[in-house]
Structure formats: C-alpha cells, structure tokens
Amino acid sequence: MDSWIIILMLGVSVFLGGLALFGIMWAIKSGQFDDKEKFLNQVQYDGEEELNAAAKQQAKKEALKKRKEYRPE
C-alpha cells in the first residue's frame, strides 16, 4: 500500500470519529436522552398482577431483613 492511502484512511476515520463525537455531544446537550416521565408512564400501564408481585417482593425483603438473612444482590 502506498502511504497516501494510509494517510487518506486515517484522515477519513478521524473525521468520522469527530463527527460522531460532535453528534453525541449535541444530543446530550440538547436533552435527547432525557426521559423525565419514564417511571410515571411505566406505573400507568402496570397491571394489577405486576403491582401485586412487586408488593409481595417488598414484603419478602422486609421479612428477610427482620430475620437478618437479606443479602442485596
């Protein structure tokens, strides 16, 4: 391979990497990844079975804490 091909490939890869970095920084700064209502919307669509299962799991954790057998993962 000629050296100009390596320099061209290196230049293109640096340019594309900088473009990707600029895009991610812009998305973070403009709030593209913020989801402030995620947990509120999730609770709205939970069924009765999921809520009962969560309550049973919480009660089980509390019972294990009282017996000092609870080990968080």
All heavy atoms as a GROMACS GRO file, in nm:
protein
  588
    1MET      N    1   0.083  -0.118   0.000
    1MET     CA    2   0.000   0.000   0.000
    1MET      C    3   0.087   0.124   0.000
    1MET      O    4   0.189   0.129   0.068
    1MET     CB    5  -0.088   0.002   0.125
    1MET     CG    6  -0.229  -0.044   0.098
    1MET     SD    7  -0.344   0.008   0.225
    1MET     CE    8  -0.344  -0.132   0.332
    2ASP      N    9   0.038   0.220  -0.068
    2ASP     CA   10   0.109   0.348  -0.069
    2ASP      C   11   0.078   0.425   0.058
    2ASP      O   12  -0.024   0.407   0.123
    2ASP     CB   13   0.068   0.430  -0.190
    2ASP     CG   14   0.118   0.368  -0.320
    2ASP    OD1   15   0.220   0.297  -0.315
    2ASP    OD2   16   0.056   0.393  -0.425
    3SER      N   17   0.168   0.514   0.093
    3SER     CA   18   0.150   0.591   0.216
    3SER      C   19   0.034   0.689   0.205
    3SER      O   20  -0.030   0.721   0.306
    3SER     CB   21   0.278   0.664   0.252
    3SER     OG   22   0.311   0.756   0.150
    4TRP      N   23   0.000   0.736   0.084
    4TRP     CA   24  -0.109   0.832   0.072
    4TRP      C   25  -0.243   0.765   0.100
    4TRP      O   26  -0.336   0.830   0.149
    4TRP     CB   27  -0.109   0.900  -0.065
    4TRP     CG   28  -0.141   0.807  -0.180
    4TRP    CD1   29  -0.056   0.732  -0.251
    4TRP    CD2   30  -0.272   0.785  -0.235
    4TRP    NE1   31  -0.122   0.662  -0.347
    4TRP    CE2   32  -0.256   0.693  -0.340
    4TRP    CE3   33  -0.399   0.834  -0.206
    4TRP    CZ2   34  -0.364   0.648  -0.415
    4TRP    CZ3   35  -0.505   0.790  -0.281
    4TRP    CH2   36  -0.489   0.697  -0.384
    5ILE      N   37  -0.255   0.634   0.076
    5ILE     CA   38  -0.380   0.562   0.107
    5ILE      C   39  -0.397   0.552   0.258
    5ILE      O   40  -0.506   0.573   0.312
    5ILE     CB   41  -0.380   0.423   0.042
    5ILE    CG1   42  -0.385   0.436  -0.110
    5ILE    CG2   43  -0.497   0.341   0.092
    5ILE    CD1   44  -0.376   0.304  -0.183
    6ILE      N   45  -0.289   0.524   0.328
    6ILE     CA   46  -0.295   0.515   0.474
    6ILE      C   47  -0.329   0.651   0.533
    6ILE      O   48  -0.411   0.662   0.624
    6ILE     CB   49  -0.162   0.460   0.529
    6ILE    CG1   50  -0.143   0.315   0.482
    6ILE    CG2   51  -0.160   0.468   0.681
    6ILE    CD1   52  -0.010   0.256   0.518
    7ILE      N   53  -0.269   0.756   0.482
    7ILE     CA   54  -0.297   0.891   0.532
    7ILE      C   55  -0.442   0.928   0.503
    7ILE      O   56  -0.511   0.985   0.588
    7ILE     CB   57  -0.200   0.993   0.469
    7ILE    CG1   58  -0.058   0.967   0.522
    7ILE    CG2   59  -0.242   1.136   0.499
    7ILE    CD1   60   0.049   1.047   0.453
    8LEU      N   61  -0.493   0.892   0.385
    8LEU     CA   62  -0.633   0.920   0.350
    8LEU      C   63  -0.728   0.844   0.441
    8LEU      O   64  -0.825   0.901   0.492
    8LEU     CB   65  -0.658   0.883   0.203
    8LEU     CG   66  -0.800   0.904   0.154
    8LEU    CD1   67  -0.830   1.053   0.146
    8LEU    CD2   68  -0.820   0.838   0.020
    9MET      N   69  -0.701   0.716   0.465
    9MET     CA   70  -0.788   0.637   0.553
    9MET      C   71  -0.783   0.690   0.696
    9MET      O   72  -0.886   0.697   0.764
    9MET     CB   73  -0.745   0.489   0.551
    9MET     CG   74  -0.778   0.422   0.421
    9MET     SD   75  -0.745   0.244   0.407
    9MET     CE   76  -0.644   0.201   0.540
   10LEU      N   77  -0.668   0.730   0.742
   10LEU     CA   78  -0.654   0.786   0.876
   10LEU      C   79  -0.731   0.918   0.887
   10LEU      O   80  -0.803   0.942   0.984
   10LEU     CB   81  -0.507   0.807   0.910
   10LEU     CG   82  -0.476   0.859   1.050
   10LEU    CD1   83  -0.523   0.759   1.154
   10LEU    CD2   84  -0.327   0.884   1.065
   11GLY      N   85  -0.718   1.003   0.786
   11GLY     CA   86  -0.791   1.130   0.786
   11GLY      C   87  -0.941   1.112   0.784
   11GLY      O   88  -1.015   1.179   0.859
   12VAL      N   89  -0.990   1.019   0.703
   12VAL     CA   90  -1.135   0.994   0.696
   12VAL      C   91  -1.185   0.937   0.828
   12VAL      O   92  -1.292   0.976   0.878
   12VAL     CB   93  -1.167   0.899   0.578
   12VAL    CG1   94  -1.309   0.849   0.585
   12VAL    CG2   95  -1.141   0.970   0.445
   13SER      N   96  -1.110   0.846   0.888
   13SER     CA   97  -1.154   0.787   1.015
   13SER      C   98  -1.154   0.890   1.127
   13SER      O   99  -1.245   0.891   1.211
   13SER     CB  100  -1.068   0.667   1.052
   13SER     OG  101  -0.935   0.707   1.076
   14VAL      N  102  -1.057   0.978   1.130
   14VAL     CA  103  -1.055   1.084   1.232
   14VAL      C  104  -1.173   1.179   1.210
   14VAL      O  105  -1.241   1.220   1.305
   14VAL     CB  106  -0.920   1.161   1.230
   14VAL    CG1  107  -0.928   1.288   1.312
   14VAL    CG2  108  -0.810   1.072   1.281
   15PHE      N  109  -1.201   1.212   1.085
   15PHE     CA  110  -1.315   1.300   1.054
   15PHE      C  111  -1.447   1.236   1.096
   15PHE      O  112  -1.530   1.300   1.160
   15PHE     CB  113  -1.318   1.332   0.904
   15PHE     CG  114  -1.439   1.408   0.862
   15PHE    CD1  115  -1.453   1.542   0.895
   15PHE    CD2  116  -1.541   1.346   0.792
   15PHE    CE1  117  -1.565   1.614   0.858
   15PHE    CE2  118  -1.654   1.416   0.754
   15PHE     CZ  119  -1.666   1.551   0.787
   16LEU      N  120  -1.468   1.108   1.063
   16LEU     CA  121  -1.592   1.040   1.100
   16LEU      C  122  -1.604   1.024   1.252
   16LEU      O  123  -1.713   1.038   1.309
   16LEU     CB  124  -1.601   0.905   1.031
   16LEU     CG  125  -1.622   0.909   0.880
   16LEU    CD1  126  -1.619   0.769   0.822
   16LEU    CD2  127  -1.752   0.979   0.846
   17GLY      N  128  -1.494   0.996   1.319
   17GLY     CA  129  -1.496   0.987   1.465
   17GLY      C  130  -1.530   1.120   1.530
   17GLY      O  131  -1.607   1.127   1.625
   18GLY      N  132  -1.474   1.228   1.476
   18GLY     CA  133  -1.506   1.362   1.528
   18GLY      C  134  -1.651   1.398   1.502
   18GLY      O  135  -1.716   1.459   1.588
   19LEU      N  136  -1.702   1.359   1.387
   19LEU     CA  137  -1.842   1.384   1.355
   19LEU      C  138  -1.935   1.308   1.451
   19LEU      O  139  -2.034   1.363   1.501
   19LEU     CB  140  -1.869   1.343   1.210
   19LEU     CG  141  -2.000   1.386   1.149
   19LEU    CD1  142  -2.007   1.538   1.142
   19LEU    CD2  143  -2.014   1.327   1.009
   20ALA      N  144  -1.902   1.183   1.479
   20ALA     CA  145  -1.981   1.104   1.574
   20ALA      C  146  -1.974   1.164   1.714
   20ALA      O  147  -2.076   1.174   1.784
   20ALA     CB  148  -1.932   0.960   1.575
   21LEU      N  149  -1.856   1.207   1.756
   21LEU     CA  150  -1.841   1.269   1.887
   21LEU      C  151  -1.922   1.398   1.896
   21LEU      O  152  -1.989   1.423   1.996
   21LEU     CB  153  -1.693   1.296   1.916
   21LEU     CG  154  -1.661   1.358   2.051
   21LEU    CD1  155  -1.699   1.263   2.162
   21LEU    CD2  156  -1.514   1.394   2.058
   22PHE      N  157  -1.917   1.478   1.791
   22PHE     CA  158  -1.995   1.602   1.787
   22PHE      C  159  -2.145   1.571   1.796
   22PHE      O  160  -2.218   1.638   1.869
   22PHE     CB  161  -1.967   1.679   1.659
   22PHE     CG  162  -2.054   1.800   1.640
   22PHE    CD1  163  -2.033   1.914   1.713
   22PHE    CD2  164  -2.159   1.796   1.550
   22PHE    CE1  165  -2.115   2.024   1.697
   22PHE    CE2  166  -2.242   1.905   1.533
   22PHE     CZ  167  -2.219   2.020   1.607
   23GLY      N  168  -2.190   1.468   1.727
   23GLY     CA  169  -2.331   1.430   1.729
   23GLY      C  170  -2.377   1.385   1.867
   23GLY      O  171  -2.484   1.423   1.914
   24ILE      N  172  -2.295   1.306   1.933
   24ILE     CA  173  -2.331   1.258   2.067
   24ILE      C  174  -2.331   1.373   2.166
   24ILE      O  175  -2.422   1.384   2.250
   24ILE     CB  176  -2.236   1.146   2.111
   24ILE    CG1  177  -2.266   1.020   2.031
   24ILE    CG2  178  -2.247   1.118   2.259
   24ILE    CD1  179  -2.172   0.906   2.056
   25MET      N  180  -2.232   1.461   2.158
   25MET     CA  181  -2.228   1.576   2.249
   25MET      C  182  -2.347   1.668   2.227
   25MET      O  183  -2.406   1.720   2.322
   25MET     CB  184  -2.096   1.653   2.231
   25MET     CG  185  -1.973   1.573   2.269
   25MET     SD  186  -1.975   1.510   2.437
   25MET     CE  187  -1.940   1.659   2.525
   26TRP      N  188  -2.386   1.689   2.101
   26TRP     CA  189  -2.502   1.772   2.072
   26TRP      C  190  -2.629   1.708   2.129
   26TRP      O  191  -2.713   1.776   2.187
   26TRP     CB  192  -2.518   1.790   1.921
   26TRP     CG  193  -2.648   1.854   1.885
   26TRP    CD1  194  -2.678   1.987   1.889
   26TRP    CD2  195  -2.768   1.788   1.845
   26TRP    NE1  196  -2.808   2.007   1.852
   26TRP    CE2  197  -2.865   1.886   1.824
   26TRP    CE3  198  -2.800   1.655   1.824
   26TRP    CZ2  199  -2.995   1.854   1.785
   26TRP    CZ3  200  -2.928   1.624   1.785
   26TRP    CH2  201  -3.024   1.723   1.765
   27ALA      N  202  -2.642   1.576   2.114
   27ALA     CA  203  -2.762   1.507   2.164
   27ALA      C  204  -2.770   1.515   2.316
   27ALA      O  205  -2.878   1.536   2.372
   27ALA     CB  206  -2.761   1.362   2.118
   28ILE      N  207  -2.658   1.502   2.384
   28ILE     CA  208  -2.659   1.512   2.530
   28ILE      C  209  -2.694   1.654   2.573
   28ILE      O  210  -2.775   1.674   2.664
   28ILE     CB  211  -2.523   1.469   2.588
   28ILE    CG1  212  -2.503   1.318   2.568
   28ILE    CG2  213  -2.510   1.507   2.734
   28ILE    CD1  214  -2.364   1.269   2.603
   29LYS      N  215  -2.634   1.753   2.508
   29LYS     CA  216  -2.657   1.892   2.545
   29LYS      C  217  -2.800   1.936   2.518
   29LYS      O  218  -2.858   2.014   2.593
   29LYS     CB  219  -2.558   1.981   2.470
   29LYS     CG  220  -2.559   2.123   2.518
   29LYS     CD  221  -2.447   2.203   2.454
   29LYS     CE  222  -2.444   2.342   2.515
   29LYS     NZ  223  -2.330   2.418   2.464
   30SER      N  224  -2.860   1.885   2.410
   30SER     CA  225  -2.996   1.928   2.376
   30SER      C  226  -3.103   1.846   2.446
   30SER      O  227  -3.221   1.871   2.429
   30SER     CB  228  -3.016   1.922   2.225
   30SER     OG  229  -3.012   1.788   2.180
   31GLY      N  230  -3.063   1.746   2.527
   31GLY     CA  231  -3.160   1.671   2.607
   31GLY      C  232  -3.226   1.557   2.532
   31GLY      O  233  -3.336   1.514   2.569
   32GLN      N  234  -3.162   1.503   2.431
   32GLN     CA  235  -3.222   1.394   2.354
   32GLN      C  236  -3.235   1.266   2.436
   32GLN      O  237  -3.322   1.184   2.408
   32GLN     CB  238  -3.137   1.365   2.230
   32GLN     CG  239  -3.133   1.479   2.132
   32GLN     CD  240  -3.266   1.500   2.063
   32GLN    OE1  241  -3.335   1.406   2.029
   32GLN    NE2  242  -3.302   1.624   2.045
   33PHE      N  243  -3.152   1.248   2.538
   33PHE     CA  244  -3.154   1.126   2.616
   33PHE      C  245  -3.232   1.140   2.747
   33PHE      O  246  -3.238   1.046   2.825
   33PHE     CB  247  -3.012   1.078   2.645
   33PHE     CG  248  -2.933   1.047   2.522
   33PHE    CD1  249  -2.825   1.124   2.486
   33PHE    CD2  250  -2.968   0.941   2.442
   33PHE    CE1  251  -2.751   1.095   2.372
   33PHE    CE2  252  -2.897   0.912   2.327
   33PHE     CZ  253  -2.788   0.988   2.293
   34ASP      N  254  -3.290   1.256   2.772
   34ASP     CA  255  -3.365   1.278   2.894
   34ASP      C  256  -3.506   1.222   2.879
   34ASP      O  257  -3.574   1.249   2.781
   34ASP     CB  258  -3.374   1.427   2.928
   34ASP     CG  259  -3.240   1.486   2.963
   34ASP    OD1  260  -3.148   1.408   2.993
   34ASP    OD2  261  -3.227   1.609   2.960
   35ASP      N  262  -3.548   1.143   2.976
   35ASP     CA  263  -3.683   1.090   2.978
   35ASP      C  264  -3.738   1.110   3.119
   35ASP      O  265  -3.730   1.022   3.203
   35ASP     CB  266  -3.684   0.942   2.939
   35ASP     CG  267  -3.824   0.889   2.915
   35ASP    OD1  268  -3.918   0.970   2.918
   35ASP    OD2  269  -3.838   0.768   2.892
   36LYS      N  270  -3.790   1.226   3.142
   36LYS     CA  271  -3.832   1.264   3.277
   36LYS      C  272  -3.957   1.192   3.323
   36LYS      O  273  -3.982   1.179   3.441
   36LYS     CB  274  -3.853   1.415   3.282
   36LYS     CG  275  -3.727   1.492   3.254
   36LYS     CD  276  -3.752   1.638   3.241
   36LYS     CE  277  -3.621   1.707   3.201
   36LYS     NZ  278  -3.640   1.840   3.153
   37GLU      N  279  -4.038   1.142   3.231
   37GLU     CA  280  -4.164   1.079   3.268
   37GLU      C  281  -4.159   0.927   3.252
   37GLU      O  282  -4.262   0.862   3.251
   37GLU     CB  283  -4.276   1.136   3.183
   37GLU     CG  284  -4.297   1.285   3.205
   37GLU     CD  285  -4.409   1.340   3.121
   37GLU    OE1  286  -4.475   1.261   3.051
   37GLU    OE2  287  -4.433   1.459   3.127
   38LYS      N  288  -4.042   0.870   3.243
   38LYS     CA  289  -4.029   0.726   3.219
   38LYS      C  290  -4.097   0.645   3.329
   38LYS      O  291  -4.178   0.558   3.300
   38LYS     CB  292  -3.881   0.688   3.211
   38LYS     CG  293  -3.858   0.540   3.198
   38LYS     CD  294  -3.710   0.509   3.196
   38LYS     CE  295  -3.688   0.360   3.186
   38LYS     NZ  296  -3.548   0.327   3.190
   39PHE      N  297  -4.066   0.676   3.453
   39PHE     CA  298  -4.120   0.597   3.562
   39PHE      C  299  -4.268   0.626   3.583
   39PHE      O  300  -4.343   0.536   3.620
   39PHE     CB  301  -4.040   0.621   3.690
   39PHE     CG  302  -3.898   0.575   3.677
   39PHE    CD1  303  -3.794   0.665   3.667
   39PHE    CD2  304  -3.869   0.440   3.672
   39PHE    CE1  305  -3.664   0.622   3.653
   39PHE    CE2  306  -3.739   0.395   3.659
   39PHE     CZ  307  -3.636   0.487   3.650
   40LEU      N  308  -4.310   0.748   3.558
   40LEU     CA  309  -4.452   0.779   3.573
   40LEU      C  310  -4.536   0.706   3.469
   40LEU      O  311  -4.643   0.654   3.499
   40LEU     CB  312  -4.474   0.931   3.562
   40LEU     CG  313  -4.409   1.015   3.671
   40LEU    CD1  314  -4.428   1.162   3.642
   40LEU    CD2  315  -4.467   0.980   3.806
   41ASN      N  316  -4.489   0.702   3.346
   41ASN     CA  317  -4.561   0.631   3.242
   41ASN      C  318  -4.559   0.481   3.264
   41ASN      O  319  -4.655   0.412   3.231
   41ASN     CB  320  -4.503   0.664   3.105
   41ASN     CG  321  -4.534   0.806   3.063
   41ASN    OD1  322  -4.628   0.867   3.109
   41ASN    ND2  323  -4.450   0.859   2.975
   42GLN      N  324  -4.452   0.430   3.318
   42GLN     CA  325  -4.441   0.287   3.342
   42GLN      C  326  -4.543   0.241   3.444
   42GLN      O  327  -4.604   0.136   3.428
   42GLN     CB  328  -4.300   0.254   3.389
   42GLN     CG  329  -4.271   0.108   3.400
   42GLN     CD  330  -4.125   0.083   3.436
   42GLN    OE1  331  -4.047   0.175   3.454
   42GLN    NE2  332  -4.088  -0.041   3.446
   43VAL      N  333  -4.566   0.320   3.547
   43VAL     CA  334  -4.662   0.283   3.651
   43VAL      C  335  -4.805   0.286   3.596
   43VAL      O  336  -4.888   0.204   3.634
   43VAL     CB  337  -4.648   0.377   3.773
   43VAL    CG1  338  -4.759   0.356   3.872
   43VAL    CG2  339  -4.513   0.354   3.839
   44GLN      N  340  -4.833   0.376   3.504
   44GLN     CA  341  -4.968   0.385   3.449
   44GLN      C  342  -5.010   0.258   3.377
   44GLN      O  343  -5.127   0.222   3.379
   44GLN     CB  344  -4.978   0.501   3.350
   44GLN     CG  345  -4.980   0.636   3.415
   44GLN     CD  346  -4.988   0.746   3.310
   44GLN    OE1  347  -4.953   0.726   3.195
   44GLN    NE2  348  -5.035   0.861   3.352
   45TYR      N  349  -4.916   0.192   3.313
   45TYR     CA  350  -4.950   0.077   3.232
   45TYR      C  351  -4.925  -0.057   3.301
   45TYR      O  352  -4.942  -0.162   3.240
   45TYR     CB  353  -4.875   0.083   3.098
   45TYR     CG  354  -4.911   0.207   3.021
   45TYR    CD1  355  -4.817   0.306   2.999
   45TYR    CD2  356  -5.040   0.226   2.973
   45TYR    CE1  357  -4.850   0.421   2.929
   45TYR    CE2  358  -5.074   0.340   2.904
   45TYR     CZ  359  -4.978   0.437   2.882
   45TYR     OH  360  -5.011   0.551   2.813
   46ASP      N  361  -4.885  -0.054   3.427
   46ASP     CA  362  -4.868  -0.178   3.502
   46ASP      C  363  -5.006  -0.235   3.534
   46ASP      O  364  -5.098  -0.163   3.572
   46ASP     CB  365  -4.793  -0.155   3.633
   46ASP     CG  366  -4.644  -0.153   3.615
   46ASP    OD1  367  -4.598  -0.192   3.506
   46ASP    OD2  368  -4.574  -0.113   3.708
   47GLY      N  369  -5.016  -0.365   3.521
   47GLY     CA  370  -5.140  -0.432   3.555
   47GLY      C  371  -5.145  -0.464   3.703
   47GLY      O  372  -5.048  -0.445   3.778
   48GLU      N  373  -5.256  -0.517   3.744
   48GLU     CA  374  -5.276  -0.550   3.885
   48GLU      C  375  -5.181  -0.661   3.929
   48GLU      O  376  -5.129  -0.659   4.042
   48GLU     CB  377  -5.421  -0.594   3.908
   48GLU     CG  378  -5.458  -0.613   4.053
   48GLU     CD  379  -5.604  -0.645   4.071
   48GLU    OE1  380  -5.685  -0.609   3.985
   48GLU    OE2  381  -5.635  -0.707   4.174
   49GLU      N  382  -5.153  -0.755   3.840
   49GLU     CA  383  -5.064  -0.866   3.874
   49GLU      C  384  -4.922  -0.817   3.901
   49GLU      O  385  -4.858  -0.862   3.996
   49GLU     CB  386  -5.062  -0.968   3.761
   49GLU     CG  387  -5.191  -1.044   3.743
   49GLU     CD  388  -5.188  -1.139   3.625
   49GLU    OE1  389  -5.077  -1.162   3.571
   49GLU    OE2  390  -5.293  -1.190   3.589
   50GLU      N  391  -4.874  -0.724   3.817
   50GLU     CA  392  -4.738  -0.673   3.837
   50GLU      C  393  -4.727  -0.596   3.968
   50GLU      O  394  -4.627  -0.605   4.039
   50GLU     CB  395  -4.696  -0.582   3.720
   50GLU     CG  396  -4.670  -0.655   3.591
   50GLU     CD  397  -4.795  -0.670   3.506
   50GLU    OE1  398  -4.902  -0.617   3.546
   50GLU    OE2  399  -4.786  -0.733   3.401
   51LEU      N  400  -4.830  -0.518   4.001
   51LEU     CA  401  -4.827  -0.442   4.126
   51LEU      C  402  -4.832  -0.534   4.247
   51LEU      O  403  -4.764  -0.511   4.347
   51LEU     CB  404  -4.942  -0.341   4.128
   51LEU     CG  405  -4.934  -0.231   4.023
   51LEU    CD1  406  -5.060  -0.146   4.025
   51LEU    CD2  407  -4.812  -0.144   4.044
   52ASN      N  408  -4.914  -0.640   4.240
   52ASN     CA  409  -4.920  -0.737   4.350
   52ASN      C  410  -4.787  -0.811   4.365
   52ASN      O  411  -4.743  -0.836   4.478
   52ASN     CB  412  -5.033  -0.837   4.327
   52ASN     CG  413  -5.170  -0.774   4.352
   52ASN    OD1  414  -5.182  -0.678   4.426
   52ASN    ND2  415  -5.272  -0.828   4.288
   53ALA      N  416  -4.724  -0.845   4.254
   53ALA     CA  417  -4.594  -0.914   4.260
   53ALA      C  418  -4.489  -0.823   4.324
   53ALA      O  419  -4.406  -0.869   4.404
   53ALA     CB  420  -4.551  -0.956   4.121
   54ALA      N  421  -4.490  -0.695   4.290
   54ALA     CA  422  -4.394  -0.601   4.349
   54ALA      C  423  -4.418  -0.586   4.499
   54ALA      O  424  -4.323  -0.580   4.578
   54ALA     CB  425  -4.404  -0.466   4.279
   55ALA      N  426  -4.544  -0.582   4.539
   55ALA     CA  427  -4.576  -0.571   4.682
   55ALA      C  428  -4.532  -0.695   4.758
   55ALA      O  429  -4.477  -0.687   4.869
   55ALA     CB  430  -4.725  -0.547   4.700
   56LYS      N  431  -4.553  -0.813   4.698
   56LYS     CA  432  -4.510  -0.938   4.763
   56LYS      C  433  -4.358  -0.944   4.774
   56LYS      O  434  -4.305  -0.989   4.875
   56LYS     CB  435  -4.560  -1.059   4.684
   56LYS     CG  436  -4.708  -1.082   4.700
   56LYS     CD  437  -4.753  -1.202   4.617
   56LYS     CE  438  -4.903  -1.219   4.624
   56LYS     NZ  439  -4.951  -1.330   4.539
   57GLN      N  440  -4.289  -0.899   4.672
   57GLN     CA  441  -4.143  -0.899   4.674
   57GLN      C  442  -4.091  -0.805   4.783
   57GLN      O  443  -3.996  -0.838   4.855
   57GLN     CB  444  -4.088  -0.859   4.538
   57GLN     CG  445  -3.937  -0.868   4.529
   57GLN     CD  446  -3.885  -0.831   4.392
   57GLN    OE1  447  -3.958  -0.780   4.309
   57GLN    NE2  448  -3.759  -0.858   4.368
   58GLN      N  449  -4.153  -0.689   4.797
   58GLN     CA  450  -4.112  -0.595   4.902
   58GLN      C  451  -4.139  -0.653   5.040
   58GLN      O  452  -4.055  -0.640   5.131
   58GLN     CB  453  -4.185  -0.462   4.884
   58GLN     CG  454  -4.141  -0.355   4.980
   58GLN     CD  455  -3.997  -0.313   4.960
   58GLN    OE1  456  -3.944  -0.319   4.849
   58GLN    NE2  457  -3.932  -0.272   5.065
   59ALA      N  458  -4.252  -0.719   5.057
   59ALA     CA  459  -4.283  -0.781   5.186
   59ALA      C  460  -4.184  -0.892   5.218
   59ALA      O  461  -4.142  -0.910   5.334
   59ALA     CB  462  -4.426  -0.836   5.185
   60LYS      N  463  -4.144  -0.968   5.117
   60LYS     CA  464  -4.046  -1.075   5.138
   60LYS      C  465  -3.911  -1.018   5.180
   60LYS      O  466  -3.846  -1.072   5.268
   60LYS     CB  467  -4.032  -1.155   5.008
   60LYS     CG  468  -3.945  -1.276   5.020
   60LYS     CD  469  -3.943  -1.354   4.889
   60LYS     CE  470  -3.849  -1.472   4.897
   60LYS     NZ  471  -3.842  -1.547   4.770
   61LYS      N  472  -3.870  -0.906   5.117
   61LYS     CA  473  -3.744  -0.843   5.155
   61LYS      C  474  -3.747  -0.796   5.300
   61LYS      O  475  -3.651  -0.813   5.375
   61LYS     CB  476  -3.715  -0.723   5.064
   61LYS     CG  477  -3.660  -0.758   4.930
   61LYS     CD  478  -3.629  -0.630   4.853
   61LYS     CE  479  -3.584  -0.658   4.713
   61LYS     NZ  480  -3.558  -0.533   4.638
   62GLU      N  481  -3.858  -0.736   5.338
   62GLU     CA  482  -3.870  -0.687   5.476
   62GLU      C  483  -3.867  -0.802   5.576
   62GLU      O  484  -3.807  -0.790   5.683
   62GLU     CB  485  -3.996  -0.604   5.490
   62GLU     CG  486  -3.988  -0.471   5.416
   62GLU     CD  487  -4.118  -0.394   5.418
   62GLU    OE1  488  -4.215  -0.438   5.486
   62GLU    OE2  489  -4.124  -0.289   5.353
   63ALA      N  490  -3.932  -0.915   5.543
   63ALA     CA  491  -3.931  -1.031   5.632
   63ALA      C  492  -3.789  -1.087   5.645
   63ALA      O  493  -3.747  -1.125   5.755
   63ALA     CB  494  -4.026  -1.137   5.580
   64LEU      N  495  -3.715  -1.091   5.535
   64LEU     CA  496  -3.577  -1.140   5.541
   64LEU      C  497  -3.488  -1.045   5.619
   64LEU      O  498  -3.395  -1.089   5.688
   64LEU     CB  499  -3.523  -1.161   5.400
   64LEU     CG  500  -3.580  -1.279   5.322
   64LEU    CD1  501  -3.530  -1.279   5.180
   64LEU    CD2  502  -3.545  -1.410   5.391
   65LYS      N  503  -3.515  -0.915   5.609
   65LYS     CA  504  -3.436  -0.818   5.687
   65LYS      C  505  -3.457  -0.838   5.835
   65LYS      O  506  -3.364  -0.826   5.916
   65LYS     CB  507  -3.473  -0.675   5.647
   65LYS     CG  508  -3.409  -0.629   5.520
   65LYS     CD  509  -3.445  -0.485   5.492
   65LYS     CE  510  -3.387  -0.438   5.360
   65LYS     NZ  511  -3.424  -0.298   5.332
   66LYS      N  512  -3.582  -0.868   5.874
   66LYS     CA  513  -3.611  -0.890   6.015
   66LYS      C  514  -3.539  -1.014   6.066
   66LYS      O  515  -3.496  -1.018   6.181
   66LYS     CB  516  -3.762  -0.904   6.037
   66LYS     CG  517  -3.834  -0.774   6.026
   66LYS     CD  518  -3.983  -0.790   6.049
   66LYS     CE  519  -4.056  -0.658   6.028
   66LYS     NZ  520  -4.200  -0.674   6.047
   67ARG      N  521  -3.526  -1.115   5.982
   67ARG     CA  522  -3.456  -1.239   6.021
   67ARG      C  523  -3.307  -1.229   5.994
   67ARG      O  524  -3.233  -1.323   6.016
   67ARG     CB  525  -3.514  -1.358   5.946
   67ARG     CG  526  -3.655  -1.391   5.989
   67ARG     CD  527  -3.701  -1.520   5.929
   67ARG     NE  528  -3.713  -1.504   5.784
   67ARG     CZ  529  -3.746  -1.601   5.702
   67ARG    NH1  530  -3.765  -1.724   5.747
   67ARG    NH2  531  -3.756  -1.580   5.574
   68LYS      N  532  -3.263  -1.115   5.940
   68LYS     CA  533  -3.122  -1.087   5.910
   68LYS      C  534  -3.064  -1.186   5.809
   68LYS      O  535  -2.949  -1.225   5.818
   68LYS     CB  536  -3.038  -1.083   6.036
   68LYS     CG  537  -3.079  -0.972   6.128
   68LYS     CD  538  -2.992  -0.964   6.248
   68LYS     CE  539  -3.042  -0.851   6.338
   68LYS     NZ  540  -2.959  -0.832   6.454
   69GLU      N  541  -3.145  -1.229   5.715
   69GLU     CA  542  -3.100  -1.320   5.609
   69GLU      C  543  -3.095  -1.249   5.474
   69GLU      O  544  -3.064  -1.311   5.374
   69GLU     CB  545  -3.192  -1.439   5.598
   69GLU     CG  546  -3.192  -1.529   5.721
   69GLU     CD  547  -3.288  -1.643   5.708
   69GLU    OE1  548  -3.338  -1.669   5.596
   69GLU    OE2  549  -3.317  -1.708   5.809
   70TYR      N  550  -3.126  -1.123   5.472
   70TYR     CA  551  -3.134  -1.049   5.346
   70TYR      C  552  -2.995  -1.010   5.300
   70TYR      O  553  -2.918  -0.949   5.373
   70TYR     CB  554  -3.220  -0.924   5.363
   70TYR     CG  555  -3.228  -0.838   5.241
   70TYR    CD1  556  -3.295  -0.880   5.127
   70TYR    CD2  557  -3.167  -0.714   5.238
   70TYR    CE1  558  -3.301  -0.800   5.015
   70TYR    CE2  559  -3.172  -0.632   5.126
   70TYR     CZ  560  -3.240  -0.677   5.016
   70TYR     OH  561  -3.246  -0.598   4.903
   71ARG      N  562  -2.960  -1.047   5.175
   71ARG     CA  563  -2.835  -1.009   5.114
   71ARG      C  564  -2.865  -0.944   4.979
   71ARG      O  565  -2.902  -1.014   4.885
   71ARG     CB  566  -2.746  -1.132   5.093
   71ARG     CG  567  -2.687  -1.183   5.222
   71ARG     CD  568  -2.598  -1.300   5.196
   71ARG     NE  569  -2.664  -1.413   5.263
   71ARG     CZ  570  -2.668  -1.536   5.215
   71ARG    NH1  571  -2.612  -1.564   5.101
   71ARG    NH2  572  -2.729  -1.630   5.279
   72PRO      N  573  -2.854  -0.812   4.968
   72PRO     CA  574  -2.881  -0.748   4.840
   72PRO      C  575  -2.784  -0.794   4.733
   72PRO      O  576  -2.668  -0.819   4.761
   72PRO     CB  577  -2.863  -0.598   4.867
   72PRO     CG  578  -2.807  -0.586   5.002
   72PRO     CD  579  -2.812  -0.718   5.070
   73GLU      N  580  -2.834  -0.803   4.612
   73GLU     CA  581  -2.753  -0.854   4.501
   73GLU      C  582  -2.664  -0.749   4.445
   73GLU      O  583  -2.679  -0.637   4.442
   73GLU     CB  584  -2.844  -0.908   4.393
   73GLU     CG  585  -2.923  -1.027   4.444
   73GLU     CD  586  -3.020  -1.079   4.338
   73GLU    OE1  587  -3.004  -1.048   4.220
   73GLU    OE2  588  -3.113  -1.147   4.377
   0.00000   0.00000   0.00000
